[in-house]
Amino acid sequence: MKASWSKKHGYQEADKDFLKLLVWKPFSDDASQPHWIHPRKKVQKIPEKVTVTAFINGWCPAQNIVFERDKRASMEFGDKVVFTSIETSDREVFLEWGISNGIFIDGKQISTGPPLSYDKILKKIAKKVKKKKTVIKDKRSSKKINEE
């Protein structure tokens, strides 16, 4: 929804985050101005493995679908992929991370606009697994060259 409609109805700008504008309308004198909650921690990567980290709080049906698809797709790769679930319905956990919902593959957030299909998620993870395999082979071959 455009902010211009809200401004016409007495709402004020509270906070900005790139293209997102948070507007509010104080209904009492002691109301405190809201603000966006920004990510506070980064998802950890594990060397030689692909990490899939899923943040979920359960309120968004589309995100719940993507979460389940991610979990299933991650299991397809066995011990090459580490799947971590972070439950953000607990406010303390949400504030610790600053992320309510999201999927990260090797520390990079993937867009879940319309829910990604199982096949698309599987392909994204497979691409990372293949890349890691190549990097591991390169590291091993360079060690052998250095030793000789």
C-alpha positions as CSV (number, residue, x, y, z in Angstrom):
1,M,0.0,0.0,0.0
2,K,1.3,3.4,-0.8
3,A,2.3,5.7,2.0
4,S,0.5,8.7,0.5
5,W,-2.9,7.2,1.4
6,S,-1.8,6.8,5.0
7,K,-0.4,10.4,5.1
8,K,-3.7,11.7,3.9
9,H,-5.4,10.0,6.9
10,G,-3.1,11.5,9.5
11,Y,-0.3,8.9,9.6
12,Q,3.3,10.1,10.0
13,E,6.6,8.7,8.8
14,A,8.2,6.6,11.6
15,D,11.1,4.8,10.0
16,K,12.6,3.9,6.6
17,D,14.4,0.9,5.4
18,F,15.5,1.3,1.8
19,L,12.2,1.0,-0.1
20,K,10.0,0.3,2.9
21,L,8.4,3.1,4.8
22,L,6.9,2.5,8.3
23,V,4.1,4.9,9.1
24,W,2.2,5.3,12.3
25,K,-0.5,7.3,13.9
26,P,-0.2,8.0,17.6
27,F,-3.6,7.7,19.3
28,S,-2.3,8.9,22.7
29,D,0.4,11.4,23.9
30,D,2.5,8.8,25.6
31,A,2.7,6.4,22.5
32,S,6.3,5.6,21.5
33,Q,7.3,5.7,17.8
34,P,7.8,2.3,16.2
35,H,10.9,1.3,14.2
36,W,12.0,-1.5,11.9
37,I,13.9,-4.4,13.5
38,H,17.0,-5.0,11.5
39,P,19.0,-8.3,11.3
40,R,21.5,-8.5,14.2
41,K,23.4,-11.7,13.7
42,K,24.7,-13.5,10.6
43,V,24.0,-17.1,9.8
44,Q,27.1,-19.3,10.4
45,K,28.6,-21.3,7.5
46,I,30.4,-24.6,8.0
47,P,33.5,-25.2,5.9
48,E,33.2,-28.1,3.4
49,K,29.4,-28.4,4.0
50,V,26.4,-26.5,2.7
51,T,24.4,-24.9,5.4
52,V,20.6,-24.3,5.1
53,T,19.2,-22.1,7.8
54,A,15.5,-21.6,8.1
55,F,13.9,-19.0,10.3
56,I,10.2,-19.6,11.0
57,N,7.6,-18.2,13.3
58,G,4.6,-20.0,11.9
59,W,2.3,-17.0,11.2
60,C,2.8,-17.0,7.4
61,P,1.4,-20.0,5.5
62,A,3.6,-19.4,2.5
63,Q,6.7,-19.3,4.6
64,N,5.6,-22.5,6.4
65,I,5.4,-24.3,3.0
66,V,8.9,-23.1,2.0
67,F,10.3,-24.1,5.3
68,E,9.0,-27.7,4.9
69,R,10.2,-27.9,1.3
70,D,13.7,-26.6,2.4
71,K,13.8,-29.2,5.2
72,R,12.9,-32.0,2.8
73,A,15.3,-30.8,0.1
74,S,18.2,-30.6,2.6
75,M,17.7,-34.2,3.6
76,E,18.2,-35.3,0.0
77,F,21.9,-34.5,0.3
78,G,22.6,-36.5,3.5
79,D,25.7,-35.3,5.4
80,K,26.7,-32.8,2.7
81,V,24.1,-30.4,3.9
82,V,23.5,-29.1,7.4
83,F,19.9,-28.0,8.0
84,T,19.3,-25.6,11.0
85,S,15.8,-24.5,12.1
86,I,15.5,-21.3,14.2
87,E,12.0,-20.8,15.8
88,T,11.4,-17.1,16.0
89,S,7.9,-17.2,17.5
90,D,9.7,-16.7,20.8
91,R,10.2,-12.9,20.9
92,E,13.6,-13.1,22.6
93,V,14.9,-15.3,19.7
94,F,13.4,-13.0,17.1
95,L,15.1,-10.0,18.8
96,E,18.4,-11.8,19.1
97,W,18.5,-12.4,15.3
98,G,16.3,-9.6,14.0
99,I,14.9,-12.0,11.4
100,S,11.3,-13.4,11.7
101,N,11.1,-15.5,8.6
102,G,13.7,-16.4,6.0
103,I,15.7,-19.1,4.3
104,F,19.5,-18.8,4.0
105,I,21.7,-21.1,1.9
106,D,25.4,-20.8,2.9
107,G,24.7,-17.5,4.6
108,K,22.9,-15.9,1.6
109,Q,19.2,-15.2,1.9
110,I,17.1,-16.6,-0.9
111,S,14.0,-14.8,-2.0
112,T,10.7,-16.6,-1.2
113,G,8.3,-14.0,-2.7
114,P,5.8,-16.5,-4.1
115,P,6.7,-19.8,-2.4
116,L,9.5,-21.5,-4.2
117,S,8.8,-25.0,-5.6
118,Y,10.5,-28.0,-4.1
119,D,12.4,-28.5,-7.4
120,K,13.8,-24.9,-7.4
121,I,14.9,-25.3,-3.8
122,L,16.5,-28.6,-4.6
123,K,18.4,-27.0,-7.6
124,K,19.7,-24.1,-5.4
125,I,21.0,-26.5,-2.8
126,A,22.5,-28.9,-5.5
127,K,24.3,-26.0,-7.1
128,K,25.9,-25.1,-3.8
129,V,26.8,-28.7,-3.0
130,K,28.5,-29.1,-6.4
131,K,30.4,-25.8,-5.9
132,K,31.6,-27.0,-2.5
133,K,32.8,-30.3,-4.0
134,T,34.8,-28.4,-6.6
135,V,36.4,-26.2,-4.0
136,I,37.3,-29.2,-1.8
137,K,38.9,-31.0,-4.8
138,D,40.9,-27.8,-5.6
139,K,42.1,-27.5,-2.1
140,R,43.2,-31.1,-2.0
141,S,45.0,-30.9,-5.3
142,S,46.9,-27.7,-4.3
143,K,48.1,-29.4,-1.1
144,K,49.5,-32.3,-3.1
145,I,51.3,-29.9,-5.4
146,N,52.8,-28.0,-2.5
147,E,53.9,-31.2,-0.8
148,E,55.7,-32.5,-3.9
